[in-house]
Amino acid sequence: MDIEKQEERKTDTNSQAKAVAMEKTQNSKEEQERKQTSNEIPVSQVRQVKQAKQTSKSNLAKKAQVRRDILDSVVSCEFCKEKFWSSVGWFLSGWDVTKGSKSMKFTQKMPWDPIKDYQTMWNDTQHFMSIWKSLKPVICKVHGFAIAGGSDIALCSDMIIMADNAEIGYMPSRVWGTPTTAMWVHRIGPEKAKKMLFTGDKINGKEAEKIGLVLESVSPEKLDERVEALANRIKTVPINQLAMQKMVINQYMETSGITQMQRLSTIFDGISRHSPEGIQFQKRVEEKGWKEAVRERDQGLYDWSKKKKFD
């Protein structure tokens, strides 16, 4: 009998414990519901939030339209506008590399037609140079990457302001390309230009400012503010004054033979893409994919002449 009573007491105790636990759980759920109810946003505030979001979207759309208007006034060719305009409403870094492995349109089937290639690439170069030839000042704001064709675009502008952590360079100079705008030597002189194009290295904004490639490098948080400040200072000058100063300064580069250099660079760009090493790079892209072939090229892992990785 004692054993039975003990078992009954245990059962009662367990039942009471379960009941207490269930009650606590229920109280916890009710407490959470009360908190949620107390934290609910009034309908008026919800409307205000929605209106604020709509206003924000409207302001972004207006800013995007202003940027489009600026681009229309500065750049005349539609090709350049397509190249420069990104999905967020500003400049792109160059050729869309995600399509590189699918369409190697820059390399013809052999034997290649050098004149056809020259015509295509010379047109592209002139599109880039429409920024340089524009009578209005162009400030290039660089965040992220300005590499390969993106560096051509940036270097054709009048002034460049970069974020400290942004990067600029022309990696195809290692194999499969030559910068057709030939702006590097005019920006930083022969020796530094050779170093950049012999190595194909990328450098950040701080280093670019140090070697004189760009006007200024600032922290990413201050990039917009700095560019706006410079633009606001410039806009107080009459446009005819700005145009005259730009034409005189550009004349210095024209006198030094920028057009002849660009023609030679454009010819060499075509040769570099159809040289034995350029053809091997294309084959490597087809075998390993665009990203892997570029990694091997930029990190110096592959011997394009001997068609094998370095030992």
SULKA-V242608 format. One record per residue. PHI is phi in whole degrees, -180 to 180 (* if undefined). Layout:
PHI
PHI
//
This chain:
*
-59
-64
-63
-65
-62
-63
-64
-63
-61
-63
-63
-63
-62
-64
-63
-62
-63
-64
-63
-62
-63
-65
-62
-61
-64
-64
-64
-63
-64
-63
-63
-64
-64
-63
-63
-65
-70
-92
-64
-82
-59
-58
-62
-69
-59
-63
-63
-63
-62
-64
-65
-64
-64
-64
-62
-63
-64
-65
-63
-64
-65
-64
-63
-67
-60
-65
-64
-63
-61
-62
-62
-78
-95
-109
-88
-90
-68
-57
-63
-62
-65
-67
-84
-85
-102
-66
-96
97
-146
-85
-95
-90
142
-67
-74
-71
-67
-98
-62
-75
-92
-138
-87
-68
-85
-122
-84
-72
-80
-74
-87
-100
-64
-71
-62
-63
-61
-60
-64
-72
-67
-61
-60
-62
-68
-63
-60
-71
-63
-67
-65
-83
-57
-76
-98
-62
-125
-102
-99
-101
-112
-132
87
-127
-124
-123
53
-61
-64
-70
-59
-62
-62
-73
-83
-78
-79
-144
-124
-120
-112
-74
-56
-95
-74
-133
-139
173
-130
-65
-61
-65
-72
-170
82
172
-140
-65
-71
-78
55
-85
-60
-66
-73
-82
-127
87
-61
-67
-70
-64
-62
-61
-66
-87
-72
-98
69
-74
-98
-129
-85
-60
-62
-68
-63
-67
-61
-91
85
-74
-126
-68
-159
-127
-133
-65
-55
-69
-102
-62
-59
-61
-68
-65
-62
-63
-66
-64
-66
-68
-69
-69
-81
-96
-56
-63
-68
-64
-62
-62
-66
-62
-65
-64
-65
-67
-64
-62
-59
-72
-64
-65
-79
94
-62
-67
-63
-64
-67
-63
-64
-63
-67
-63
-66
-62
-65
-63
-64
-80
-118
-74
-55
-71
-64
-64
-66
-62
-61
-63
-65
-62
-67
-80
-109
96
-61
-62
-70
-64
-66
-62
-63
-68
-71
-94
67
-96
-127
-93
-73
-80
-93
59
-160
-71
-66
-69
//
